[in-house]
């Protein structure tokens, strides 16, 4: 997703993006950050967007490096963090530019590693991993491939229950554009944009490949009411790792 896209989204972020911050009704992320908080340490908000989580991180760590691809998102993040003296903002592209700060004790990266391009995604993974100091921690949230597959199963089941034949039920359950190859690799449309989704075992393997011990891998669940008044349930993966 390009800088221009996120600059456009920044104007109506709440209306355009399903916010993990706003759906964390059980404060699961706050609880995990509190467990790893260290006022004597540095943290990074990698892909901070409009800065919804940045004040929370600034209260838990001595200094926060907040960075994003979009200048307009960063403008909104700076406004949100007015009066907070321990946050420094950076604008750069994770897929092509080096980070302008040294590795930190805690990195926070929520729904950022979503690039449909494998090459771009590998570059971004390396940057995120390398910004965590040895012995430091990473809290990562990414969309779940299993959630998409489960939603497809439910859609087929609903079609069959409504009296459709198998072929028609499957056809009507297929959501979004994209080739079979893309979907096999976990790239599905999200808010109309091709977006990488991860299998749990895939995410665990990637963290291990990037020298993290996986301390936790859990569902971050959402409930949304669709236009028909039906509650849809789906989830992201939330992972906590420690850099070896």
N, C-alpha and C positions, 0 to 999 in steps of 0.2 A: 504494500500500500504506500502510495507516494506522499511526499511532503505536501503537495497541492491538495491531495485528498484530505489529509488530517487538518490542514489549514481551513478547509471548508467545513469540516466536522466541528471545529472549535467554536464556530458561531452558534451552533445549537447542539452542544455536546450531549446534554441530558436527553434530548429528543432523538439523537442519532445513535447513541451507544448504550448498550445494556451495561450499566455500571455495577461492577463487583462491589464497590464501596456501598452503593445504595441498597444492594440486595444482601448484604452481610448482616442479616437481622439478628443472628446469634453471636455477633462480634467474634467470629472464629478467627479472622485475620488479626484483629486487635489482640486477642489472647495469645496467639503465636508470636506476634512481634513483642509483646510484653515479656514473654518467657526468654527472649533472646536480647532484650534491651540492655544497653550498656552506655551510660552517660559519658564514659571515658573513651568511647570508640566512634569511628566514622561509619556512616551508612551511605548507600546510594539508592535513589529512586530511579530505576532504569526504565525509561518510558513513562514518565510521570504524568503525561497528558495534561489535564487542566489542574493537576495538583491536589486531587481529593485526598490522597493518602499522605501527602508530604507533611502537613502539620503534625499528624500522628507520629511519623518517623522523627520529626524534629524534637518532639517531646521525649523520645525514648533514647536518642543518641546525641553525642556531643556535637556532631557536625553531619550535615546531609548534602550530598552531591545529587541534585535533581536534574535530570536530562531528558530531552525528547527531540524527535525529528522535526516537530512543527513549531515554528516561531510563534504562531498565534496561540497554540495551546500553552506555550511557555508564558506568554503575556498574561493569560488568565491564571496560570499557576502563581505567578509573581503577585498578582492582586490578592489571591487567596492567602498568600503567605506574608502579607504586609504586617510588619511588626515582629516577624520571626527573624531573629538575628543569626541563626546558625545554619542557614540554607544558602547554597550557591547554585545558580542555574547555568546549564550548558545546553547549547543546541548543536547536535551533530547526528549523523546517519550511522546507525550501528552496523550497517552492511558494508560501509566503504571508508569510514573514518575512524582513527584511533580515539579512545577515550581521553579527554584532557585532564584526567586526575588519576592518582595512584589507586591500586586495589584497596578495598575497604573490608571491614570486619563483617558487615551485613549488607547484602544486596536484595532489593525488593523489585520483582519483575512480574507485573500482572498483565496478562493477555497482550504481550508484546511480540513474542516469538511466533508470529502468525503468518509470516511471508509465504506465499504459495510457491515461490521459486526455491528449489532446494539449495542452490548456490548461495542466494541471499541469506537463507535461513541458517546455513552452516556458518557463514561469517558472523551472523548475529549471535549464534550460540557461543562461538569462540570468544567474542568480545564480552558477553555476559559472564561466562565462566572465568575469564581471566581478570575480571574486575573484583573477584572475591579472593581475598588474601588466604594463604594457607591457614587452615583451622577456622576460617570464617564460615558464615552461613549464607545460604541463598533460599529465599522464599519465592516460589514460582507458581503462577497460575496460568493454565493453558486450556483451550477448549478440548472436550473429550470426544474422541471418535466413537466410542461406545454409546455415548448419549445420542448421537445422530442415528446410529444403527437401531437403537431401541425405539426412537421416535418413528422410524420407518416401519418397524414391526407393529407398533401400535396403530399406525395409519392403515396398514394392510388389514389388521384385525378389525378395525372399525368398519372398513369397507366390506369385509366379508359378513360382519354382523348386520350391515345395512342391506344385504342381499346381493351384493356385487359378485360376479364370478371372479375366480382367482386372477386371471390375466388383467381384468379391469381394475381390481383392487390394487394390484401391484403397480399398474400404470399410474393410477391416481395418487399413489403414495410416494412416487418419485418426486422429490422436491428440488428445485433449483437447477441451474445449468451446470455444465461441466462434463468432461469426458469420463468414461468408465475408469481410465487410467488415473486421472486426477483423484477420483473418489477412492480408488483402491489405495492411493498414497495418503489419504486423509484430508484432501483438499476439497472442502465443501463451501457452498455459498453461505455467507453470514452477513446480514444486512446488505445483501446484494453484491458482496465482494468475495472473491475466492480467498478462502482462509484455511490455514493448516489446522487440523484437529489431530490429537494424539491419542494413541492407545496407551493404556496404563503401563504395559510391559515395555512399549517403545520409549515412553518417557523415563522409566526407570533405567533402561539401557543407555539412553543418551546422557543422563546424569552420571552414570558410572563411567562412560567413555570420556566425560569431561572432568573426571577425577573428583567426583562427589560421592560420599557415602549417603545413601538415601535414609533419612531419619523418619520420614513420614510421607505417605502418598494417600490422599484422601479425596473423597468427593466434596466439591463445593456446589451445593444444590440450589436451584432456582425454582420458583413457581410463578408462572405468568398466566393470566386469564386471556384467552384468545377472543376473537371477534364473536364467536358463538357462545361465549360464556363458559367454555370448558377450560379447566386448569391444566396447563401443560407443565410437565416436570422434566427438567433436564439438568445437566451438571457439567462443570469444568473439573479438571484435576488440579488439586493443590498439593504441591510438593515442598518439602523442606529438606535441604541437603547440607552437608558439611564438607568443605573442600579439604581434600587430602594433601 
